[in-house]
């Protein structure tokens, strides 16, 4: 395989190659691009963005009126790495009133006013919807994911016309239907740059150009709605395809680009709003052990959401130093830090405040076909069951799947009405260059499996007892599957 690669490179070196498709540089290098918001605390939102020059100080003006941006927050965070053209900047907007529309403007010679809704406080029982996208790659003319259909539409927020038929297009069309997005792993698929033969002599630039395109495409969504990230294998991948390891750009190594984009914008665990001193102590322990953007939690209205790292930092982790994927990633904490965090965090959840507990990671252990992550199951499943997690969300398999509540490979006898076991879903069908994964063999507890087109998930917190999960077809918002989980949430703290 190596000989074939070098032969190909030699042939290409004698001929004309297509130029790397970088987005054009702006005249004002402080112009903000790739904007992204995140829930940062009970009354705080982080604003992240990239610029084509380092910022000595990045600032954001904000307020409750677009005509009166009377507050200002600044930060000296502006980081990059050797192979990147851009710097990642981050500022935290604090002391926000809950569930309130705020307008903001990143300070630059060339920026505009945008807006977001501040987070709901934990315990707010107002119904809301959270969207889930996983395994989402760059779209467009380079041939990644789909060829452009050039559909002409007027969308709010504005996205490129070629994106209207994609998952990003659907998120734009439905922007007022959800309040935040979670994305547990696999962004852009820039590490698949080698799949275009023209890229083989431009590894570093090809990788970076795909990242810039992807985060530019995502910005109309992520600049309007909190966009919560955690890692997948494509954030670590250098040696998954062995012959490219010597060509691997720095940003592709060991989650480097992922950390620059998200380490300063994702939250740590929250202080507990419970009246229980034991819960407050456990939440403080979880906060000390959290390590965003790899593992952390946040609260939003009726939901306590935990983002975990299925790639490194647990025994036999697939992307770890001795992992089966051979990626040599991590560790990013002490030997038991992530699992100790998860145990403390889940044990701290007061169901009278946040009745719904969601855990999201990248690699699934319940899936159709092949690809179950055995070490992930060994590390995490017992904790999810013990502390009564309601919904577990994963990707990695490039399709959509829903299972009955299940534990140790056995469906919960209570089904969708007060099960003790978590309900598991896979939401990896958002679309990327690698295409969709065939459904394959279905376990007996499978309720839905779909791999005919790109799709994503909406999770609707209807009230304290009803949670609805819908799978939507990206191009049309057709509802492919809908289910409602009922939980009485009778106990204040769950230990099984």
C-alpha positions in Angstrom: 0.0 0.0 0.0 2.9 2.4 0.8 4.5 1.7 -2.5 1.3 2.5 -4.3 1.0 5.7 -2.4 4.4 7.0 -3.3 4.0 5.9 -6.9 0.8 8.0 -7.0 2.5 10.9 -5.4 5.4 10.8 -7.9 3.0 10.8 -10.9 1.0 13.7 -9.4 4.1 15.7 -8.8 4.8 15.8 -12.5 1.4 17.1 -13.4 -1.0 19.9 -12.5 -2.9 19.6 -9.3 -6.0 21.5 -8.3 -5.4 24.2 -5.8 -6.6 23.6 -2.2 -10.1 25.1 -1.9 -9.4 27.4 1.1 -12.1 30.0 1.8 -10.8 33.5 0.7 -9.0 35.6 3.2 -10.9 38.8 4.3 -9.3 42.2 4.0 -9.8 42.7 7.7 -8.1 39.8 9.4 -10.0 40.4 12.6 -13.3 39.5 10.9 -15.0 36.8 12.9 -15.6 33.4 11.3 -16.8 30.0 12.5 -18.8 31.5 15.3 -20.1 29.1 18.0 -22.1 29.5 21.2 -22.3 27.2 24.2 -24.2 27.0 27.5 -21.4 27.9 29.9 -23.2 28.1 33.2 -26.7 28.8 34.8 -26.5 32.4 33.6 -23.7 32.3 31.1 -23.0 31.7 27.4 -19.6 31.4 25.8 -18.9 32.9 22.4 -16.2 31.3 20.3 -15.0 32.4 16.9 -11.9 32.2 14.7 -9.9 35.0 13.1 -7.1 35.0 10.5 -4.8 36.9 12.9 -4.1 36.5 16.6 -6.2 38.8 18.9 -4.5 40.5 21.8 -7.9 41.0 23.2 -11.2 39.6 21.9 -14.3 41.4 22.9 -18.1 40.9 22.6 -20.7 43.6 23.0 -24.1 42.4 24.1 -27.5 43.5 25.5 -31.2 42.8 25.3 -31.7 45.2 22.4 -30.0 45.2 19.1 -29.8 49.0 19.4 -28.2 49.0 22.8 -25.3 46.6 23.3 -24.5 48.1 26.6 -22.5 45.2 28.1 -19.0 44.1 27.1 -16.9 41.0 27.9 -13.3 40.5 26.8 -10.7 37.8 26.9 -7.1 37.3 25.9 -7.8 33.7 24.7 -6.5 33.4 21.1 -4.8 30.1 20.3 -3.6 28.3 17.2 -1.3 25.5 16.2 1.4 25.3 13.5 -0.6 24.0 10.6 -3.6 26.2 11.1 -4.4 29.5 9.3 -6.7 30.7 12.0 -6.8 31.5 15.8 -9.5 30.3 18.1 -11.0 33.0 20.4 -13.4 32.7 23.3 -15.3 35.1 25.6 -17.8 34.3 28.3 -21.0 36.4 28.7 -22.1 36.2 32.3 -24.9 37.5 34.6 -27.5 36.8 31.9 -31.2 36.8 32.7 -32.5 33.3 32.1 -34.5 32.4 28.9 -34.0 35.9 27.5 -33.2 37.0 24.0 -29.8 38.7 23.9 -28.1 40.5 20.9 -24.4 40.3 20.5 -21.6 41.6 18.3 -18.1 40.4 18.2 -15.9 43.5 18.1 -14.2 43.8 14.7 -13.9 46.1 11.8 -16.2 43.8 9.9 -18.9 42.0 12.0 -22.6 42.0 12.4 -25.2 41.8 15.2 -26.6 38.3 16.0 -28.8 37.0 18.7 -29.4 34.0 21.0 -31.7 32.9 23.9 -29.9 32.6 27.2 -30.1 29.2 29.0 -33.1 28.1 31.0 -32.4 27.7 34.6 -32.4 24.1 36.0 -35.9 23.4 37.3 -37.7 25.5 34.6 -40.5 23.2 33.5 -41.2 25.0 30.2 -41.2 22.4 27.4 -38.3 22.6 25.0 -36.5 20.7 22.2 -32.8 19.8 21.8 -31.5 18.6 18.5 -28.9 15.9 18.1 -26.4 15.6 15.2 -23.4 13.3 15.2 -20.9 12.2 12.5 -21.5 15.4 10.5 -19.1 16.2 7.6 -18.5 19.2 5.3 -20.9 19.6 2.4 -20.5 21.0 -1.0 -18.6 21.3 -4.3 -15.5 19.4 -3.2 -17.6 16.3 -3.3 -17.8 15.7 0.5 -21.1 14.2 1.5 -23.3 15.3 -1.4 -23.1 17.1 -4.8 -24.8 20.5 -4.7 -28.4 20.6 -5.9 -28.3 24.4 -6.1 -31.8 24.8 -4.6 -32.8 28.4 -4.4 -34.5 29.3 -1.1 -34.5 32.1 1.4 -33.6 30.7 4.8 -33.2 32.3 8.2 -30.4 32.1 9.2 -28.8 32.5 5.8 -26.9 29.4 4.6 -25.4 28.7 1.2 -28.1 27.5 -1.3 -26.2 24.3 -1.8 -26.8 23.3 1.8 -30.6 23.5 1.7 -31.0 19.7 1.2 -28.6 18.8 3.9 -28.7 18.3 7.7 -27.3 21.8 8.1 -30.1 23.1 5.8 -32.7 21.4 7.9 -31.2 22.9 11.1 -31.5 26.3 9.5 -35.1 25.8 8.3 -36.2 24.7 11.7 -34.1 27.2 13.7 -37.0 28.3 15.8 -38.1 24.8 16.7 -35.2 23.9 19.0 -33.2 25.7 21.7 -29.8 23.9 21.6 -27.8 21.3 19.8 -25.6 18.5 21.1 -22.9 17.0 18.9 -21.0 14.1 20.5 -18.2 13.5 18.1 -17.0 13.5 14.6 -16.9 17.0 13.1 -16.0 17.8 9.5 -14.2 14.6 8.6 -11.2 16.7 7.6 -9.0 13.7 8.4 -10.5 12.0 5.3 -8.7 14.6 3.1 -6.7 11.8 1.5 -9.8 10.4 -0.2 -9.5 13.1 -2.8 -6.5 12.3 -4.9 -5.8 16.0 -5.6 -5.2 16.4 -1.9 -2.3 13.9 -1.6 0.4 16.6 -2.0 -1.4 19.1 0.1 -2.2 17.1 3.3 -1.8 20.0 5.8 -3.6 22.5 3.6 -6.3 20.1 2.5 -7.0 19.2 6.1 -7.2 22.8 7.2 -9.3 23.9 4.3 -12.0 21.3 5.0 -12.1 22.4 8.7 -12.6 26.0 7.6 -15.3 25.1 5.2 -17.1 23.0 7.7 -17.1 25.5 10.6 -18.1 28.3 8.2 -21.1 26.1 7.0 -22.0 25.4 10.6 -21.7 29.0 11.8 -25.3 30.1 10.9 -26.5 27.5 13.3 -23.9 27.5 16.0 -23.9 31.4 16.2 -27.6 31.3 17.0 -28.0 28.2 19.2 -25.8 26.8 21.9 -23.8 24.0 20.2 -22.4 21.5 22.7 -19.5 19.4 21.6 -17.7 16.3 22.8 -15.0 14.1 20.9 -15.2 11.3 18.4 -12.6 9.2 16.7 -12.3 11.6 13.7 -10.9 14.3 16.1 -8.0 11.9 17.0 -7.4 10.1 13.7 -3.9 10.1 12.3 -3.1 6.4 11.9 -6.5 4.8 11.4 -5.2 4.6 7.8 -1.6 3.7 8.3 0.0 5.0 5.1 -1.1 8.5 5.9 0.5 8.7 9.3 3.7 10.4 8.0 1.6 13.0 6.2 -0.6 13.8 9.3 -1.1 17.5 9.9 -0.6 18.7 13.5 -4.2 19.7 13.9 -5.2 16.1 13.1 -3.1 14.7 15.9 -4.6 13.7 19.3 -7.6 16.0 19.2 -5.5 19.2 18.7 -8.0 21.1 16.5 -10.9 20.0 18.6 -9.2 21.3 21.8 -8.4 24.6 20.3 -12.0 25.2 19.1 -13.9 23.9 22.2 -11.7 23.7 25.3 -12.4 27.3 26.3 -16.1 27.3 25.4 -17.5 24.1 26.9 -18.6 24.2 30.6 -17.5 22.3 33.6 -20.1 20.5 35.8 -22.6 22.8 37.5 -23.0 23.6 41.1 -26.1 21.8 42.4 -29.4 23.6 42.8 -30.5 20.8 45.2 -31.3 21.5 48.8 -29.4 18.3 49.7 -25.9 19.0 51.1 -24.8 15.5 49.9 -25.9 16.4 46.3 -24.1 19.7 46.5 -20.9 18.0 47.7 -21.1 15.4 44.9 -21.7 18.1 42.3 -18.7 20.0 43.6 -16.6 16.8 43.3 -17.9 16.3 39.7 -17.0 19.9 38.8 -13.4 19.4 40.1 -13.1 16.2 38.0 -14.7 17.4 34.8 -12.5 18.1 31.9 -14.2 20.0 29.1 -14.4 19.5 26.2 -13.8 15.8 26.8 -16.2 15.1 29.7 -18.5 17.6 31.5 -22.2 18.2 32.2 -24.6 21.0 32.1 -28.2 21.7 33.1 -30.9 23.2 31.0 -34.5 23.4 32.2 -35.8 19.9 33.0 -32.6 18.2 31.7 -29.2 17.3 33.2 -27.0 16.5 30.2 -23.6 14.6 30.5 -21.2 14.6 27.6 -18.6 11.7 27.9 -15.5 10.7 26.0 -15.7 7.2 24.5 -12.3 7.6 22.8 -9.8 7.8 25.7 -9.4 7.8 29.5 -10.9 4.4 30.5 -9.7 0.9 30.4 -9.0 -0.4 26.9 -10.4 2.9 25.4 -10.3 2.4 21.6 -8.4 5.6 20.8 -6.1 5.4 23.9 -2.4 4.7 23.9 -3.0 1.0 23.7 -6.4 1.1 22.1 -7.7 -1.1 19.3 -8.0 1.8 16.9 -4.3 2.5 17.1 -4.7 6.2 17.4 -2.5 6.7 20.5 -4.8 9.4 21.9 -4.8 10.9 25.4 -4.9 10.5 28.3 -6.5 13.7 29.3 -6.9 13.0 33.0 -5.7 10.7 35.7 -6.4 7.0 35.3 -9.9 7.0 36.8 -10.8 10.7 36.5 -13.5 10.4 33.8 -15.3 7.5 35.5 -15.0 9.1 38.9 -16.5 12.3 37.4 -19.4 10.4 35.8 -20.2 8.5 39.1 -20.1 11.7 41.1 -22.0 13.7 38.6 -24.9 11.2 38.1 -25.2 10.6 41.8 -25.6 14.4 42.4 -28.7 14.7 40.2 -31.8 15.8 42.1 -34.8 14.6 40.1 -37.0 17.2 41.8 -34.9 19.9 40.0 -33.9 18.2 36.7 -36.0 15.0 36.3 -34.5 14.0 32.9 -30.9 12.7 32.8 -29.3 12.4 29.4 -25.8 10.9 28.7 -24.2 11.4 25.2 -21.0 10.0 23.8 -19.7 8.9 20.4 -19.2 5.1 20.2 -22.2 2.9 21.0 -22.4 -0.4 22.7 -25.9 -1.1 21.4 -26.1 -1.0 17.7 -27.4 -3.0 14.7 -24.9 -4.7 12.5 -21.3 -4.7 13.8 -19.2 -2.0 15.6 -20.3 -2.4 19.2 -17.8 -0.8 21.6 -17.2 -3.5 24.2 -14.7 -1.5 26.3 -17.2 1.4 26.3 -19.9 -0.9 27.6 -17.6 -2.3 30.3 -16.7 1.2 31.5 -20.0 3.1 31.3 -23.1 0.9 31.2 -23.1 0.0 34.9 -23.0 3.6 35.9 -25.8 4.6 33.5 -28.0 1.9 34.9 -27.1 2.4 38.6 -28.0 6.1 38.5 -31.1 5.7 36.4 -30.1 7.5 33.2 -33.2 8.0 31.1 -31.7 8.4 27.6 -28.3 7.5 26.2 -27.3 9.0 22.9 -24.5 7.8 20.6 -23.3 7.9 17.0 -20.3 6.4 15.1 -22.6 4.1 13.1 -23.6 6.3 10.1 -27.3 5.7 10.4 -30.3 6.1 12.8 -31.3 3.5 15.4 -33.6 3.3 18.4 -33.8 0.5 20.9 -36.1 -0.4 23.8 -34.6 0.4 27.2 -32.0 -2.3 27.7 -29.3 -3.4 30.1 -26.7 -6.2 29.7 -28.2 -7.1 26.4 -31.7 -7.6 27.8 -34.7 -5.4 27.1 -36.3 -3.9 30.2 -39.5 -5.7 31.0 -41.3 -2.3 31.6 -40.6 -1.2 28.0 -41.2 2.5 27.6 -43.2 3.0 30.8 -41.0 3.5 33.9 -38.1 1.3 32.8 -35.1 1.1 35.1 -32.7 0.7 32.1 -31.8 3.6 29.8 -33.4 4.0 26.4 -30.5 3.9 23.8 -30.4 5.6 20.4 -27.8 6.0 17.6 -27.9 9.3 15.7 -25.0 9.0 13.3 -26.8 9.6 10.0 -26.2 13.3 9.7 -24.0 12.9 6.6 -20.3 12.8 5.8 -17.9 11.7 3.1 -17.8 8.1 4.3 -21.5 7.7 3.5 -24.2 5.8 5.3 -23.8 2.5 7.2 -26.1 -0.4 6.2 -28.4 -1.4 9.1 -27.2 -5.0 9.3 -28.5 -7.5 11.8 -31.0 -6.1 14.3 -31.0 -7.2 17.9 -34.3 -8.3 19.3 -34.8 -5.0 21.2 -34.4 -2.9 18.0 -37.4 -0.6 17.5 -36.2 1.5 14.5 -33.3 1.5 12.1 -32.8 3.7 9.0 -30.0 4.1 6.5 -31.7 5.3 3.3 -30.9 9.0 3.6 -29.4 11.5 5.9 -31.2 12.1 9.2 -30.9 13.5 12.7 -32.8 13.5 16.0 -34.9 15.9 18.0 -35.4 15.3 21.8 -38.4 17.0 23.2 -38.8 17.5 27.0 -42.5 17.7 27.1 -43.0 17.7 30.9 -41.5 16.1 34.0 -42.8 12.7 32.9 -42.8 12.6 29.1 -39.8 12.7 26.7 -40.3 12.4 23.0 -37.6 11.3 20.5 -38.1 11.9 16.8 -35.9 10.9 13.9 -36.2 13.3 11.0 -35.1 13.0 7.4 -32.7 15.9 6.7 -33.8 16.9 3.3 -37.5 17.2 4.1 -38.0 17.1 7.9 -40.2 14.0 7.3 -40.7 12.3 10.6 -39.2 8.8 10.2 -39.9 7.5 13.7 -41.4 8.9 16.9 -41.4 7.5 20.4 -42.3 8.7 23.9 -40.6 7.6 27.1 -42.7 7.8 30.3 -40.9 8.1 33.6 -42.7 8.8 36.9 -39.5 10.2 38.4 -40.8 9.4 41.9 -37.5 9.3 43.6 -35.4 12.4 44.4 -32.2 10.5 43.9 -31.8 7.3 41.9 -29.5 4.5 43.0 -30.2 1.0 41.6 
